[in-house]
Structure formats: structure tokens, C-alpha cells
């Protein structure tokens, strides 16, 4: 089990997610996939005139045949769009910044995949509302042309939610009707993933954004039945078959079973801390399990 270190700034840490940081020894594989590449810069030299002499005036057509360096320097947007090293560096920076206060939602844990920096895995603990006690795993896929296009989110746990289709894909259009590059970031998507389980967001959903029409209809017309189905999802997510499932292999977030003795010990430790909620140290008080990075 990883130990909590509030807002660690150690660059070798795996991730700070909701108050959790992975140890530096667990991150070699991650750091390898997030290798720091820096784009090479080129400088153009312009010939200087001899001391005390001015260059002769030339006709515009003559300038075309001169040996002056007329190579165009790409602007910032073009560089970020076309430079693979620069793009990877930006992704690494965004992931590292999840350690900062407020960047990653409390109760959420994130890790890049073992073999692809464009795929991140996450798990969210829900404490209140229709989906209380749920432990929901999801995958975040970052497109090659990010940040010009938004990432996509798909739940790996069975989900009955108005914004989640039958394949687990989350529709982000309710929150990001128009994606704004360099204004909207992955951290904003992560916060939205958490808020979709809150009543305030559910109350404001529009039919055109809901890919699960039955879930949307039940929430509007029969919230009691909706609540029961939402609770079924939450309870299913913490069963052993879902919680301890290690699929896929490149997901470095794993749950491990706790003995009764260890569970009681951790529970007592958590309850003694008035600043720590029942999930934020990577152990659930409703399941005998702890979360860890492999």
C-alpha cells in the first residue's frame, strides 16, 4: 500500500492523486515511458556588414537569389502540434502537476499506463449520493493532437448513468461543448468525471447530451428506481471480481486484499485523524482492500 504524503513535490513520485503519492522506486517504468524529450532549437544567423559599411540596396527580386537565411521559424501553436518530443513533454508536465493542490480531485487516483504515455488509468471513490460506496475504474485516452482535441474517458466498471453509454464511454459535451486548447486541460476533465455523480450535475443534464436515455428518463421520472440501479453499480464495483481484477496488464493501479487485523489497524488509524476521509489514504472502510501502484 502506498503511503500518503500531502502534496509531495518529489519529481520521481508516481502521482499525487487525492492526497496519495506513489513511491519513487515504483516509477521507473513510468518515467521511462514519459522520457523527457526536448525539441532541438535552431537559430538563423544573418550576415553582418563590414565595419563602417552599409549593405548595398538590392531590388526585391535580387533578394530572392541571395544567400540570406529565409527559413521560417514555426510559431508556438505549430511547434506544439507537430513536435512529438514537445508534445510528450507537455503530457509529462500535466501529469506531474497533478501533485499540486486542487489539480487532481480528492478520492481519485491516476497513473499513466505501463507502455503508452497517451493512456492513463484512474479510479474514483464516491462517498455520497446515488453512487455512494462505489469504486469506479476508468481509462483516459489522450489523442495525438491534444490539446487541440479533448481526451476521452471510458469506465471499466459497469455504469448506469445518463452520460455513460453501453460501452462505458462518458459524453463530455455537457461540460465541454466547445473544447478550448490551452484553456481546457486534463485536470478539468478529471474534475468533471468526479462531479457527474453529484446531484447538482445530474439535475442540470440535457437530454441531447445523455447517451443513456433510460437512465436519464428514470432520474427525471422515477428517482427511486434510478437510485436503486445506481447503487447496484456501486455495490458491483466493490465485489472481489471487479475490485481485484488486474485487466488490462498495463494498468498499474491494483487493489490488494487486507487481512482482518490489518484492516482494523488501518481503520482505527484513519478514524483517529479528523482531517482524513474514509477513502483518501487508499483504503476503503467498506471493503477489505487497499490501493497500490505496481
Secondary structure, 3 states (H helix, E strand, C coil): CCCECCCCCCCCCCCEECCEECCHHHCHHHHHHCCCCCCCCCCCCCCCCCCCCCCCCCCHHHHHCCCCCCCCCCCHHHHHHHCHHHHHHHHHHHHHHHHCCCCCCCCEEEEECCCCCCEEEEEEECCCCCCCCCEEEEEEECCCCCCCCCCEEEECCCCCCCCECCCCEECCCCCCCCCCECCECHHHHHHHHHHCCCHHHHHCCCHHHCCCHHHHHHHHHCHHHHHHHHHHHHHHHCCHHHHCCCCCCCCCEEEEECCHHHHHHHHHHHHHCCCCCCCCCCECCCCCEEEEEC
